[in-house]
Each structure stands twice: as structure tokens, then as C-alpha cells.
Amino acid sequence: MAASRKDERLRLGASPRAALALQRASQARAAIRGRAYVMPDDVKALAVPALAHQLMLDTGARLRGATAAGIVDEILDTVAIPIEG
């Protein structure tokens, strides 16, 4: 998640390995639901549990009450859902 690596509140954003873990978890969730494809809701449902523990907050952000889960939620709200064109 490149957006997490650009966020000024984070000293360390999500790694490419974290993004791959989110992808695999989303594929598993889709399969459990009987689909062979991932939907944006699959990614959104798993983003916080898959990514939040891998982020390192900046000290100032932590003192202002920011949480990794909250930052992941905010990033999800700002990143556009890709649409086939």
C-alpha cells in the first residue's frame, strides 16, 4: 500500500509483503464466499487486521491519539476503487 508509505503520520508504512498478505487473505475470503474473484469489500474487510499491526506510527501522531487502525481506515476512504474501463 503505497498510500501508507506516503502518510506523514507513519514512520513505517505497509510493506510489499503486507500488501501480498492482504491480497491472499482477500482471495481466501472471496473463496469462502463462493467467488473466484475479489471484490473491494473483501479488501476493506481485511485491511485493518492485515495491515494495522505492521505500521509504525510517528511519535507525534501517537501523542495526538492516532491509531494504526484509524489510519488504515482513513487511507481506505481516500484510495479510489479501480474500475475497468
Secondary structure, 3 states (H helix, E strand, C coil): CHHHHHCCCEEECCCHHHHHHHHHHHHHHHHHCCCCCCCHHHHHHHHHHHHHHHCEECHHHHHCCCCHHHHHHHHHHHCCCCCCC
